Amino acid sequence: MEGSQPNQVYIAIDPRVLFLPNVRIALGVANSPRISKTSLADGLAGADLELVYSFVENAPDFKTRMTACEKIEILVPKIVPLQFLKTTLPPK
């Protein structure tokens, strides 16, 4: 891949990590002072899941809504236990 660093390692994180205690969600860039971090359940209630799961490009305000969805961050405190990690091959 052009512009990529050699010898990169990609790590897949098992989705079950979402059920660990103290996992939080930010409906935007997490280090922004304007973005609050909430529990996963509360955060998902405020996320635009209709757009995430249907991906209807002709939906009203598609571009604005998709940009907001792409900024959602899942925050796992301190460490992701090894049983939730798996190395993967880099994309081709």
Backbone bond lengths (Angstrom), bond angles and torsions (degrees), N, CA, C in turn:
res aa  C-N    CA-C-N  psi(-1)  N-CA   C-N-CA  omega(-1)  CA-C   N-CA-C  phi
1 M - - - 1.447 - - 1.517 108.77 -
2 E 1.275 114.77 130.85 1.456 120.38 -178.56 1.528 110.64 -66.46
3 G 1.325 116.12 132.40 1.458 121.18 176.96 1.520 114.47 83.06
4 S 1.320 118.13 -4.19 1.464 118.75 -179.20 1.527 110.18 -86.37
5 Q 1.294 115.21 157.83 1.448 121.87 178.54 1.532 109.36 -82.30
6 P 1.339 117.43 140.42 1.466 118.96 178.14 1.527 110.41 -70.05
7 N 1.312 115.12 155.62 1.471 122.30 174.98 1.526 113.47 61.19
8 Q 1.310 117.26 34.22 1.464 119.23 176.27 1.515 109.59 -73.08
9 V 1.323 115.45 148.47 1.459 121.92 175.11 1.520 106.99 -117.37
10 Y 1.307 116.06 128.94 1.461 121.32 177.22 1.515 107.93 -104.63
11 I 1.308 116.35 138.40 1.451 121.05 -177.90 1.521 108.68 -120.53
12 A 1.316 115.81 123.45 1.461 121.24 174.86 1.525 107.37 -90.68
13 I 1.314 115.41 138.64 1.462 120.35 178.86 1.525 108.00 -112.17
14 D 1.311 115.62 125.96 1.464 122.03 179.90 1.529 109.72 -60.79
15 P 1.327 118.53 130.94 1.464 120.98 -179.50 1.529 114.23 -58.88
16 R 1.339 117.42 -19.63 1.476 119.25 178.24 1.522 112.61 -63.92
17 V 1.340 117.04 -12.90 1.458 120.82 176.80 1.538 110.49 -60.55
18 L 1.309 116.67 -23.95 1.468 120.75 -179.94 1.521 112.54 -62.66
19 F 1.319 117.34 -21.80 1.463 120.96 -177.72 1.526 113.38 -92.68
20 L 1.329 117.02 3.47 1.463 119.86 176.47 1.529 110.08 -69.33
21 P 1.326 117.64 152.33 1.467 119.91 177.86 1.530 110.88 -62.57
22 N 1.302 115.93 146.43 1.466 124.55 174.38 1.525 114.69 69.60
23 V 1.334 118.94 13.20 1.458 120.42 173.40 1.526 106.87 -70.43
24 R 1.318 116.32 134.85 1.461 122.23 -177.91 1.521 109.47 -123.13
25 I 1.325 115.59 165.37 1.458 121.34 176.92 1.521 108.00 -130.88
26 A 1.307 115.53 141.75 1.468 122.51 175.13 1.519 106.67 -119.63
27 L 1.325 117.05 125.42 1.466 120.66 179.83 1.513 110.05 -86.44
28 G 1.309 115.69 51.13 1.454 124.32 -179.36 1.518 107.64 164.38
29 V 1.314 116.74 -171.23 1.462 121.17 -179.89 1.532 107.92 -66.10
30 A 1.318 116.35 118.92 1.463 122.11 -169.12 1.524 114.24 -62.44
31 N 1.325 118.00 -29.61 1.466 118.32 -177.36 1.528 112.42 -86.63
32 S 1.313 117.99 5.77 1.464 121.09 175.86 1.532 109.24 -78.15
33 P 1.334 118.08 134.50 1.472 119.31 -179.63 1.532 112.65 -67.11
34 R 1.324 117.99 -17.35 1.472 121.11 -179.26 1.520 113.08 -86.38
35 I 1.310 117.83 -8.89 1.461 121.79 -176.13 1.522 109.78 -101.62
36 S 1.331 115.94 125.32 1.456 119.21 177.58 1.526 109.78 -90.23
37 K 1.298 114.94 154.26 1.454 122.18 177.40 1.520 106.83 -109.23
38 T 1.332 116.68 127.67 1.457 120.62 -177.11 1.524 109.85 -127.93
39 S 1.325 114.67 175.43 1.462 118.50 175.07 1.517 108.54 -62.81
40 L 1.303 115.91 158.64 1.447 120.49 -179.01 1.530 111.07 -59.60
41 A 1.326 117.38 -44.13 1.465 120.62 -178.95 1.523 111.49 -62.14
42 D 1.326 117.39 -46.04 1.471 120.26 179.45 1.521 111.20 -66.48
43 G 1.320 116.81 -40.73 1.453 120.66 -179.03 1.516 112.34 -65.71
44 L 1.331 116.54 -42.76 1.461 119.34 179.17 1.518 111.53 -65.56
45 A 1.321 116.92 -29.70 1.471 120.52 176.72 1.531 110.42 -64.30
46 G 1.339 117.11 -28.92 1.454 120.97 -179.56 1.519 113.74 -95.86
47 A 1.333 117.73 -4.12 1.461 121.21 -179.05 1.530 109.94 -83.05
48 D 1.302 116.03 155.34 1.464 122.46 179.89 1.529 108.88 -84.66
49 L 1.323 116.40 69.62 1.462 120.85 -175.14 1.527 111.79 -67.81
50 E 1.322 117.51 -27.33 1.462 120.24 176.67 1.532 109.94 -56.39
51 L 1.312 115.99 -45.85 1.468 120.02 -179.71 1.527 110.90 -71.22
52 V 1.323 117.10 -41.38 1.463 120.88 -178.38 1.526 110.68 -59.86
53 Y 1.323 117.13 -44.50 1.460 119.99 -174.83 1.515 114.80 -89.34
54 S 1.319 118.58 -20.69 1.460 119.12 -178.53 1.523 111.91 -102.40
55 F 1.340 117.48 -30.54 1.459 123.44 179.42 1.530 111.17 46.99
56 V 1.318 115.42 55.05 1.458 121.59 178.91 1.523 107.86 -92.13
57 E 1.338 116.48 106.83 1.458 120.47 -174.85 1.520 113.44 -66.60
58 N 1.317 117.45 -19.38 1.455 118.82 178.72 1.532 112.09 -94.07
59 A 1.338 116.48 10.83 1.466 120.33 176.61 1.529 109.33 -64.93
60 P 1.338 117.11 150.49 1.467 119.67 178.66 1.531 111.14 -57.25
61 D 1.313 116.30 135.29 1.468 122.26 178.17 1.525 112.25 55.37
62 F 1.325 117.25 37.47 1.464 121.57 -175.64 1.523 112.56 -50.95
63 K 1.319 117.04 -51.75 1.466 120.57 -174.32 1.528 111.34 -61.73
64 T 1.325 117.43 -44.87 1.463 121.43 179.43 1.522 110.96 -63.46
65 R 1.321 115.51 -44.89 1.466 120.51 -179.49 1.521 111.35 -65.75
66 M 1.331 117.84 -41.17 1.462 120.91 -179.33 1.527 110.56 -67.78
67 T 1.301 117.51 -38.73 1.463 120.89 177.50 1.525 110.00 -60.33
68 A 1.336 117.01 -42.35 1.470 120.47 178.09 1.526 110.65 -64.15
69 C 1.319 117.98 -41.82 1.469 121.45 179.46 1.526 111.72 -63.73
70 E 1.320 116.91 -37.97 1.463 120.38 -178.69 1.520 112.41 -68.15
71 K 1.323 117.68 -17.56 1.464 120.90 -179.11 1.523 113.05 -91.71
72 I 1.319 118.18 -4.98 1.471 120.97 179.75 1.525 108.75 -63.06
73 E 1.324 116.22 134.02 1.466 121.07 179.67 1.527 109.64 -125.51
74 I 1.327 115.18 136.90 1.458 122.20 173.81 1.521 106.68 -98.22
75 L 1.308 116.43 129.92 1.465 121.83 -175.83 1.524 109.88 -113.16
76 V 1.325 115.89 119.31 1.454 122.39 177.33 1.518 106.75 -108.71
77 P 1.342 117.68 119.46 1.467 119.19 -174.36 1.526 113.51 -67.81
78 K 1.305 113.88 135.42 1.464 125.68 170.03 1.513 116.25 61.27
79 I 1.323 119.20 -60.20 1.463 120.06 -171.47 1.528 110.33 -150.44
80 V 1.316 114.98 143.42 1.461 120.85 171.46 1.528 105.89 -99.71
81 P 1.333 117.98 117.50 1.464 119.86 -178.81 1.533 111.89 -56.99
82 L 1.320 116.00 145.56 1.461 122.15 -174.97 1.524 113.69 -55.39
83 Q 1.322 117.74 -32.20 1.468 118.47 -177.71 1.531 112.26 -66.74
84 F 1.331 118.10 -11.78 1.455 121.98 178.57 1.530 112.67 -98.63
85 L 1.323 117.61 0.94 1.459 121.54 -177.13 1.517 112.34 -110.43
86 K 1.333 115.94 144.27 1.456 121.18 177.04 1.531 107.22 -147.90
87 T 1.301 117.96 127.70 1.471 119.54 176.95 1.512 108.89 -75.33
88 T 1.302 115.01 147.63 1.461 120.83 -179.61 1.514 109.30 -131.30
89 L 1.295 115.89 166.86 1.458 121.17 175.33 1.515 109.64 -78.26
90 P 1.324 117.44 148.18 1.469 119.18 176.98 1.523 110.95 -64.75
91 P 1.331 117.41 150.52 1.463 119.08 177.81 1.518 110.73 -65.67
92 K 1.303 117.24 150.35 1.464 121.09 -178.94 1.506 110.39 -99.54
